[in-house]
Amino acid sequence: MFQLFCFLVLYLPFQLALNPASGVDLASIRVAILAVFLLWLAEGLKKRKITIYGGIIPFFLLSFLFLGVISVFWAQNLEWSGRKLMFLFSIFPVYFVAGAVIKNKEKALKVIKMLIWGGTTAAILGIFQFAAQFVWGLDGIYNFWAEYVIWPFLGESFSRAVLENPSWLVNISGRTYLRATAIFPDPHMFSFFLGLLIPLTIGAYLEKRNKTYLFSFFVLLLADILTFSRGGYLGLTAGILFLIFIFWKKIARKFRLFLLALIFLAVLALLIPSPVSSRFQSIFNFQEGSNKGRMETWKQAAEVIWNNPIMGVGIGNYPLEIKATADYREPIYAHNTYLDIAAETGLVSLLFWLLVLGTALATFLKKARRSPLFLFCALSIIIFSAHSLVETAIYSPVVLTLFLIILSFSGIKETDEKNI
């Protein structure tokens, strides 16, 4: 089972799309997760013993799912709610399988190794995609990616929806660039994926002292920068501030001065005109069109929550509150994970999601006293949580799967812990 799970995580960033019906594109990772889950369940029933690891976190996750089911009673469109619930119930089982098969730190490191291999390959592809526009031209590489690269991985219908609402291009200081997306639908989900993985490369390096992990760190970081995702930059900034806060008292005085000097140089680099610095500075420009649009979206979401605070408007039905004639694949959402959850399934559901994040963070920090790996798992949670302030990734099969796998590391059993 463990070897099968390792293959699953290696396949994660490259999963092909299935087309079970006209107009329906199904991420094959969802089928793979359900198959592995049923196999794990069958083995447990055969042995008459099914153990769920993770302390209180599984209860919070199941409560979050339960409230999503209950919210259907307030939904305008039951089909949309059903599709969103089917998605969540096809991905969340990976948490329980991961918790069962990853029983110690060594197995966690093997899974992380597979994740890093797959992630580094995807990052190299994204870097190539970005660099290729300077050789074959922006239009040439854009058309090649749209016509030949993405459709096997996204599916025909989803690919059309992605291309109708393009976020692949970014205009910086009057010049248009193709952003790194690899085979993800957009640069934001690619950045989420990379942001979750980057800390794991550092944790794996500190555990194994294998310089290959340092190579992966720089490749993943470069690819994340080339997504030009301001949410990704926000997540990385939050991660750096988190590390400084954690280690500040433990750093010798001379190294504190060195660290402050590095921060000063980083800030200086961001002030020097360049595509990256211009994109980063635009985060703080509240008059910029995208930022103004996002704040208006947040205001709309807040109004929906105010009118439907307890159970929301029904999972999957937020777009209909904003636009009554919306299509299912129309990208209407709050651009904020927490607002999206509260708007669709209510404030109690949001509370359980925050408890998942907070409990995982506290657990990882506690375990970090014994191993640095867990500190960088905590860093992944911080980056994910900060990026979630401006984007919603819980409906990305790849990002949600990776997040749940990292979350399952918090359940690695210590000698004084009990399992369910």
Residue pairs with C-beta under 8 A, 6 or more apart in sequence:
1 36
1 39
1 40
1 43
1 101
2 101
2 102
2 107
2 110
4 36
4 39
5 36
5 97
5 98
5 101
5 102
5 111
6 110
6 111
6 114
7 114
8 29
8 32
8 33
8 36
8 94
9 111
9 114
9 115
9 118
9 405
10 114
10 115
10 117
10 118
11 29
11 32
11 118
12 29
12 115
12 118
12 398
12 401
12 402
13 118
13 119
13 121
13 122
13 182
13 183
13 184
13 193
13 398
14 118
14 121
14 122
14 153
14 183
15 27
15 28
15 29
15 32
15 153
15 397
15 398
16 28
16 152
16 153
17 25
17 26
17 27
17 28
17 151
17 152
17 153
17 154
17 155
17 158
18 25
18 26
18 27
18 28
18 31
18 155
19 25
19 26
19 155
19 156
20 26
23 157
24 157
25 154
25 155
25 156
25 157
25 158
25 159
26 155
27 397
27 398
29 91
29 397
29 398
29 401
30 87
30 90
30 91
30 397
31 90
33 90
33 91
33 93
33 94
33 97
33 401
34 90
34 93
36 94
36 97
37 93
37 94
37 96
37 97
40 96
40 97
40 100
40 101
41 50
44 50
44 51
44 100
51 100
51 419
51 420
52 58
52 96
52 99
52 100
52 419
52 420
53 99
53 100
53 103
53 408
53 411
53 412
53 413
53 419
53 420
54 95
54 99
54 407
54 408
54 410
54 411
54 420
55 359
55 363
55 410
55 411
55 417
56 359
57 356
57 359
57 360
57 363
57 407
57 410
57 411
58 95
58 96
58 99
58 420
60 352
60 353
60 355
60 356
60 359
61 92
61 95
61 352
61 356
63 352
64 349
64 352
64 353
64 356
65 88
65 89
65 92
67 311
67 345
67 346
67 348
67 349
67 352
68 84
68 85
68 88
68 315
68 344
68 345
68 349
69 85
70 311
71 81
71 311
71 312
71 313
71 314
71 315
71 344
71 345
71 346
71 349
72 78
72 81
72 82
72 85
72 314
72 315
73 311
73 314
74 308
74 311
74 312
74 313
74 314
75 81
75 313
75 314
75 315
75 316
75 317
76 313
76 314
76 317
76 320
77 314
77 316
77 317
77 320
80 316
80 317
80 320
80 328
81 314
81 315
81 316
81 317
82 316
83 316
83 328
84 315
84 316
84 395
85 315
85 316
87 395
87 397
91 397
91 400
91 401
91 404
92 404
94 401
94 404
94 405
94 408
95 404
95 405
95 407
95 408
98 111
98 404
98 405
98 408
99 408
99 411
101 107
102 108
102 111
102 408
102 409
102 412
103 412
103 413
104 412
104 413
105 207
105 371
105 373
105 412
108 373
108 409
108 412
109 204
109 207
109 208
109 373
111 405
112 200
112 203
112 204
112 373
113 204
115 197
115 200
115 402
115 405
116 197
116 200
116 201
116 204
116 213
116 216
119 193
119 194
119 197
119 216
119 220
120 215
120 216
120 219
120 220
122 182
122 183
122 184
122 190
122 193
122 223
123 182
123 194
123 216
123 219
123 220
123 222
123 223
123 224
124 219
124 223
125 182
125 183
126 180
126 181
126 182
126 190
126 223
126 226
126 227
127 180
127 219
127 222
127 223
127 226
129 141
129 145
129 178
129 180
129 181
129 182
130 177
130 178
130 179
130 180
130 226
132 141
133 140
133 141
133 142
133 177
133 178
136 144
138 169
138 176
138 177
138 178
141 178
142 168
142 169
142 178
145 168
145 181
146 159
146 163
149 183
150 159
150 162
150 183
150 185
151 159
153 183
154 162
154 183
154 185
157 329
158 185
158 329
161 329
161 331
162 185
162 186
165 330
165 331
167 179
167 186
167 187
167 188
168 178
168 179
168 181
168 186
168 187
169 176
169 177
169 178
169 179
170 176
170 177
170 179
170 228
170 279
171 177
172 228
172 275
172 278
172 279
173 273
173 275
173 278
175 275
177 228
177 275
179 187
179 226
179 227
179 228
179 229
180 187
180 190
180 223
180 226
180 227
180 228
181 187
181 190
181 227
182 190
182 223
184 190
184 193
184 398
185 396
187 227
187 228
187 229
188 227
188 229
188 231
188 232
188 391
188 393
189 393
189 396
189 398
189 399
190 223
190 227
190 229
191 224
191 227
191 229
191 231
191 232
191 235
191 387
192 231
192 232
192 384
192 387
192 391
192 393
192 396
192 399
193 396
193 398
193 399
193 402
194 220
194 221
194 223
194 224
194 227
194 232
195 224
195 232
195 235
195 236
195 239
195 380
195 383
195 384
195 387
196 380
196 383
196 384
196 399
196 402
196 403
196 406
197 220
197 380
197 402
198 217
198 220
198 221
198 224
198 236
198 239
198 380
198 383
199 239
199 376
199 377
199 379
199 380
199 383
200 376
200 377
200 380
200 406
201 213
201 214
201 216
201 217
201 220
202 213
202 217
202 376
202 379
203 372
203 373
203 374
203 375
203 376
203 377
204 210
204 213
204 373
205 211
205 213
205 214
205 217
206 372
206 373
206 376
207 371
207 372
207 373
224 232
224 236
225 233
225 276
228 275
228 276
228 279
229 391
230 279
230 280
230 282
230 283
230 390
231 387
231 389
231 390
231 391
232 387
233 279
233 280
233 283
234 283
234 386
234 387
234 389
234 390
235 382
235 383
235 384
235 386
235 387
236 383
237 386
238 382
238 383
238 385
238 386
239 379
239 382
239 383
239 386
242 378
242 379
242 382
243 379
244 259
246 365
246 375
248 256
251 259
269 277
270 276
270 277
270 280
270 281
271 277
271 281
282 288
282 290
282 291
283 291
285 291
286 292
286 295
294 335
294 390
297 334
297 335
298 334
298 335
298 336
298 339
300 322
300 334
301 318
301 334
301 336
301 339
301 340
301 342
301 343
302 339
304 312
304 313
304 318
304 321
304 322
304 343
305 312
305 339
305 342
305 343
305 347
308 343
308 346
309 342
309 346
309 347
310 346
310 347
310 348
311 345
311 346
311 348
312 342
312 343
312 344
312 345
312 346
312 349
313 320
313 321
313 343
313 344
314 344
314 345
315 344
315 345
316 344
317 344
318 332
318 333
318 334
318 340
318 343
318 344
319 326
319 328
319 330
319 332
319 333
320 326
321 343
322 332
323 330
323 332
326 332
333 340
333 392
334 340
334 343
334 392
335 390
335 391
335 392
336 388
336 389
336 390
336 391
336 392
337 353
337 388
337 389
337 391
337 392
337 393
337 394
338 350
338 353
338 354
338 388
338 389
340 392
340 394
341 349
341 350
341 353
341 394
342 349
342 350
356 407
357 381
357 385
359 410
360 378
360 381
360 407
360 410
361 378
361 381
361 382
363 410
364 374
364 375
364 377
364 378
364 381
364 409
364 410
365 374
365 375
365 378
367 374
367 410
367 412
367 414
368 374
368 375
368 378
370 414
373 409
374 409
374 410
377 406
377 409
377 410
380 406
381 406
381 407
384 393
384 403
387 393
393 399
393 400
393 403
394 400
394 403
411 419
413 419
